[in-house]
Amino acid sequence: MPSITKRLNGATNLALVSAIYLALCASSVFATNDYQTPEGWRTECLGRSQFDMPPHTVWHLRMPFDNSVSYVTDDPWFGRYMDYGTEPVSGVYKLVRIRISPETTRAAFDNAVGVEMPNKTKAQMRVLRNRVNERRERFDPEKDDREQYIEDLMNLDAENERYSDMISDITRFKIFIDFDKSKGRPTEELEAQLADYERQIAALPTDERYEHERAFDLGIPDAAGAWHPDKMVALLWRNNRIYHFEFGPKNGEYESNFDALEPLARDLLARFRPRAEFEIPQEPGVCLPFGFIADSGSEKYDAYFSWHSEGTPYVLNNLKLSNSVGDALELLPMLTKRLMGNPFPNALNITDLGPRRIDIGSTRGTFAGRAFQAINPESDQLTSHTQYVLNAGAVAGKYTPTLLFKQQTFANDQPPPPIEQAEEDVLNMMRSFRPLPGMQALYDEAESRR
């Protein structure tokens, strides 16, 4: 295994960058692969591929509309979603972005539905917030009275808070009234206050967005759909998970056409099904964690997911798979991110691994990595803990995806697995990549017709 151990002087190693790019471009060359599944490993799938991995996996998934940190490590390069298909009007954007939640409760699903569905009260509160924003935008510090401006903002904020409190009180009053009635207590005063608050809220205007929003029936159980000016959303409740489908463009500047999107959305939802962990579908299609979309084998997809093993939460695995050759442009900065110079040569010792050619399934790709050891400033000796980042990648071939894999350790009190073991595991995972059974059947059929 070629490696170069040194204290870097901070200069960028252009030779490494060039070698990685050339190796990526050569990844369509087929190779002999005598791989055997390591003992105890399981087969999982993502995109149109299946691969082997250690068991006891914790996928990094996210609850809808919850920004809390759920995992000890994360990577901004990778998401927790899959983009799939092509938007029908533009022909450029993805058709849908799919997110999956961890196992959760029906109440969480109902809350997610409540957030997505058109809501008159939310539209009225947006109007109040917009009044504040509009006043800020109108302020000219060179011409306007600053004291009057501050007073106006305070009045608008107070109005916003007053109506927000009313909305909260309406919910509380309804609960109190039901409780008091169950106990035989009088409720006339509360009911009068409730009616007054509801009258004041009803008098507030709604915004233009609300006029274009609507809910619609998906025609399937445990599901909800809503149309917004810039997207269409569907939510499914399956196997104690929330499956969130956002149809439409990647940005809100381009407005999709509901009439064009709706039949495609209904068709996709009919082809989607939940999937048990380590279940490998036999038909052509696309896997995502705990889900599968049956299709003809040619639809575009981009999968971005992360996971860690239960016993090593500070070792993060990231995988991106795509059938787009253009996505190879993203590989170079990701693979070379850790191959730049050492900014702390007196405090950190770095060992480079590769770059070198490796087997990724039946194709050739590239592997590169780095190991990091801190230098004790008093003894000038290396510390016992080694942190590392390992990258592997390949450009899409005729029957293989564009792939980027990254394993990174994060400092903590417990040392990560030895880098030699980690490297062997990464190489085994890369060698194990092969098409889903249904996709392999399509490829074999295509080759037989040549």
Secondary structure, DSSP 8 states (H G I E B T S, - for coil): --EEEE---S---HHHHHHHHHHHHTTTSB--------TT-EEEEEBTEEEEE-SSEEE----TT--S--SS---TT--SEEEES--TTTSSS-SEEEEE--S--HHHHHHHHHHHS--HHHHHHHHHHHHHHHHHHH--TTTS-HHHHHHHHHHHHHHHHHHHHHHHHHHHHHHHHHHHHHTT---HHHHHHHHHHHHHHHTS---HHHHH-EEE--SSSSEEEEEETTEEEEEEEETTEEEEEEES-SSTTS---HHHHHHHHHHHHHHEEE--TT---SSSEEEETTEEEE--S-S-EEEEEEEEETTEEEEEEEEEEES-GGGGGGHHHHHHGGGS--S-TTTEEEEEEEEEEEEETTEEEEEEEEEEEEB-TTT--B-S--EEEEEEEE---SSS-EEEEEEEE---SS--S-HHHHHHHHHHHHHT-EE-HHHHHHHHHHHHT-
